[in-house]
Amino acid sequence: MRERILEGALNVFKTRGLKFTMDDLAAELSMSKKTIYTVFDDKNQLLCDMVDYAFDKIKEAEDAIYYNDSLNTIEKIRGILGVLPDGYANFDFETLYQFKDKYPKAYKLLAHRLESGWEKTRELLAKGTEEGSIKNVDFDIFQITYESAVERLIMSDVLEKKKIPYPEAFKSLVNILVDGIIA
């Protein structure tokens, strides 16, 4: 039930952004708001769980790349840094910047999830350095650069103003960062 509601919330969020209501969600799921409120106390809790759910999906996709023995280290790094799980390619990530003012708890969680879970990526970067396929760079600076760039893409309306779809901008960002560290 929880997963069904979260998937529905993501679908409604895709079309309505943060302006979606629990009525919109209930209509999307063909269930009562009362049923939704048995799982989630309020919209803020729903949004926090939605952030966790989406990032858990991203981590699953990263794991699939990390454990794929047919990929070399550079391909794994590029894949992990640029992962967008199935169904998220058309997601309007730019609207997430609205979390900051309207849902600060969800925004704080979003920022935390962006900054955590780097262990496998750092391991691959170290492996690439040992192999000689990656320049010897400060991994903390690389991580800060990546996080800042991704945050800028999703926490502002810059892409909307320039009419650049998020997946295209994200792919370009990853290519710039990865190609910039290849030895």
PyMOL commands that set and color helices and strands:
alter all, ss='L'
color gray80, all
select helices_A, chain A and resi 2-19+22-29+33-39+43-66+73-81+93-102+104-115+119-131+139-154+158-162+166-179
alter helices_A, ss='H'
color red, helices_A
deselect
rebuild
show_as cartoon
